[in-house]
Amino acid sequence: MESLTAVPTIAEANGTLGVLCVGLGAVATTFIAGVELIRAGLAEPIGSLSQIGTIRLGKRTEERSPLIRDFVPLASLDQITFGAWDPFPDDAYVAAVRAGVLDTARHLEPIAEKLRAIQPMTAAFDPTYVKKLDGPNVKPSGSKRAMLEAIRDDIRSFREQHSCDRMVMIWCGSTEVFLEIGDEHLDLARFNAAIDANAHAISPAMLYAYASLLEGVPFANGAPNLAVDVPALRQFATDVGVPICGKDFKTGQTMVKTVLAPMFKARMLGMNGWYSTNILGNRDGEVLDDPDSFKTKESSKLGVLDTILQPQLYPQLYGDLHHVVRINYYPPRGDNKEGWDNIDFFGWLGYPMQLKVDLLCRDSILAAPLALDLALFLDLAQRAGLGGVQEWLSFYFKAPQVAPGLYAEHDLFIQLTKLKNTLRWLKGESQITHLGVEYYADEYNVDASTDG
């Protein structure tokens, strides 16, 4: 058996990388328009770790910190070609104008021709799973098996039409109604039987995920729906060697939680409650106005604090924590979301304190660079032969995927360390542990050779 520490061989990023977005709404159009503006020299890739982030190599004294995109062989932005599915027939330009995220004159008109060329394929859409939306650009209502095969046909046609050497699929669509893992999801035989029986347990998100894996295309889920994380598809991704990673882009309020919660735990400060509320008015907000869709999102957002704070280890600090999440649809805000948090915590001798955070952010502006990084890193993983769950991409998700039996790390900085150490490993560089005793060898009277 090959050593787990062996450095993989990474195939070159030659040719065209097709990026297929499920959904052509606010997130997808902001992502696509941003890439087009950046490669036209009209914008900078702010928020993209893969494009402007650096990675420290070796000791601090070596002063080696190349750009990540210069360190590992990522596909360049010029190699990307975009496709999408959407239940509405609007091209990417019209969809972007409708989404209202980007300034039309400043950011859409200069690339209008590129955006108009992206016509959405008919969506495998079922309003049973997204009750607040419906549209005419959908595949004929029929069996779920027929829908699955139609998605596969779309992938193959796009690959051929655009001469794609490799592809990645990213779910940028709406949040589906809440589904729990059931018997239908436990293995591939039962999963396929459920597809043939048109079972409610098989959602459109699962059909897209399965089609992606069947076609050898890495899959990332930007929403909290059950999809590639059901046991049958997780195992299938491992069996066929296709990278998968997690669900629900970590953008606004949850991003803040994964920074602040580690602070409280690091200082051993207790917590009585964390109340979070959001208002937003885009299509996502409208969809989440449905209680069944909100339950899916709530499940994703609520899981963060328990994993970070570990109440089972610190019952006196976090054993009676009240964590509440609310999302309210408020049309005047559009894509400009407001997330308000009230944290009731306590310190020495149990004295109470409070922290209040009011985050006014642009949801799709925060999500777009995550979609770009995931497309490029999933393609890298595929070329490095890393199939199945890519825990090192947890950095980008509210609900990361991990190996069975493990809990997910939610601390943003542990996630970032894991991501960068994986990139170092891929290139045969030493891991960074921040031990640093070699700088104090004389004082500590040790012979140390580490990577601090």
Rosetta blueprint (number, residue, H / E / L):
1 M L
2 E L
3 S L
4 L L
5 T L
6 A L
7 V L
8 P L
9 T L
10 I L
11 A L
12 E L
13 A L
14 N L
15 G L
16 T E
17 L E
18 G E
19 V E
20 L E
21 C E
22 V E
23 G L
24 L L
25 G L
26 A H
27 V H
28 A H
29 T H
30 T H
31 F H
32 I H
33 A H
34 G H
35 V H
36 E H
37 L H
38 I H
39 R H
40 A L
41 G L
42 L L
43 A L
44 E L
45 P L
46 I L
47 G L
48 S L
49 L H
50 S H
51 Q H
52 I H
53 G L
54 T E
55 I L
56 R L
57 L E
58 G L
59 K L
60 R H
61 T H
62 E H
63 E L
64 R E
65 S L
66 P L
67 L E
68 I H
69 R H
70 D H
71 F H
72 V L
73 P L
74 L L
75 A L
76 S L
77 L H
78 D H
79 Q H
80 I E
81 T E
82 F E
83 G E
84 A E
85 W E
86 D L
87 P L
88 F L
89 P L
90 D L
91 D L
92 A H
93 Y H
94 V H
95 A H
96 A H
97 V H
98 R H
99 A H
100 G L
101 V L
102 L L
103 D L
104 T H
105 A H
106 R H
107 H H
108 L H
109 E H
110 P H
111 I H
112 A H
113 E H
114 K H
115 L H
116 R H
117 A L
118 I L
119 Q L
120 P L
121 M E
122 T L
123 A E
124 A L
125 F L
126 D L
127 P L
128 T L
129 Y L
130 V L
131 K L
132 K L
133 L L
134 D L
135 G L
136 P L
137 N L
138 V E
139 K L
140 P L
141 S L
142 G L
143 S L
144 K H
145 R H
146 A H
147 M H
148 L H
149 E H
150 A H
151 I H
152 R H
153 D H
154 D H
155 I H
156 R H
157 S H
158 F H
159 R H
160 E H
161 Q H
162 H L
163 S L
164 C E
165 D E
166 R E
167 M E
168 V E
169 M E
170 I E
171 W E
172 C L
173 G L
174 S L
175 T L
176 E L
177 V L
178 F L
179 L L
180 E L
181 I L
182 G L
183 D H
184 E H
185 H H
186 L L
187 D L
188 L H
189 A H
190 R H
191 F H
192 N H
193 A H
194 A H
195 I H
196 D H
197 A L
198 N L
199 A L
200 H L
201 A L
202 I L
203 S L
204 P H
205 A H
206 M H
207 L H
208 Y H
209 A H
210 Y H
211 A H
212 S H
213 L H
214 L H
215 E L
216 G L
217 V L
218 P L
219 F E
220 A E
221 N E
222 G L
223 A L
224 P L
225 N L
226 L L
227 A L
228 V L
229 D L
230 V L
231 P H
232 A H
233 L H
234 R H
235 Q H
236 F H
237 A H
238 T H
239 D H
240 V H
241 G L
242 V L
243 P E
244 I E
245 C E
246 G E
247 K E
248 D E
249 F E
250 K L
251 T L
252 G L
253 Q H
254 T H
255 M H
256 V H
257 K H
258 T H
259 V H
260 L H
261 A H
262 P H
263 M H
264 F H
265 K H
266 A H
267 R L
268 M L
269 L L
270 G E
271 M E
272 N E
273 G E
274 W E
275 Y E
276 S E
277 T E
278 N E
279 I E
280 L E
281 G L
282 N L
283 R H
284 D H
285 G H
286 E H
287 V H
288 L H
289 D L
290 D L
291 P H
292 D H
293 S H
294 F H
295 K H
296 T H
297 K H
298 E H
299 S H
300 S H
301 K H
302 L H
303 G H
304 V H
305 L H
306 D H
307 T H
308 I H
309 L H
310 Q L
311 P L
312 Q L
313 L L
314 Y L
315 P H
316 Q H
317 L H
318 Y H
319 G L
320 D L
321 L L
322 H E
323 H E
324 V E
325 V E
326 R E
327 I E
328 N E
329 Y E
330 Y L
331 P H
332 P H
333 R H
334 G L
335 D L
336 N E
337 K E
338 E E
339 G E
340 W E
341 D E
342 N E
343 I E
344 D E
345 F E
346 F E
347 G L
348 W H
349 L H
350 G H
351 Y L
352 P E
353 M E
354 Q E
355 L E
356 K E
357 V E
358 D E
359 L E
360 L E
361 C E
362 R E
363 D H
364 S H
365 I H
366 L H
367 A H
368 A H
369 P H
370 L H
371 A H
372 L H
373 D H
374 L H
375 A H
376 L H
377 F H
378 L H
379 D H
380 L H
381 A H
382 Q H
383 R H
384 A L
385 G L
386 L L
387 G L
388 G E
389 V E
390 Q L
391 E H
392 W H
393 L H
394 S H
395 F H
396 Y H
397 F E
398 K E
399 A E
400 P E
401 Q L
402 V L
403 A L
404 P L
405 G L
406 L L
407 Y L
408 A L
409 E L
410 H L
411 D L
412 L H
413 F H
414 I H
415 Q H
416 L H
417 T H
418 K H
419 L H
420 K H
421 N H
422 T H
423 L H
424 R H
425 W H
426 L H
427 K L
428 G L
429 E L
430 S L
431 Q L
432 I L
433 T L
434 H L
435 L L
436 G L
437 V H
438 E H
439 Y H
440 Y H
441 A H
442 D H
443 E H
444 Y H
445 N L
446 V L
447 D L
448 A L
449 S L
450 T L
451 D L
452 G L
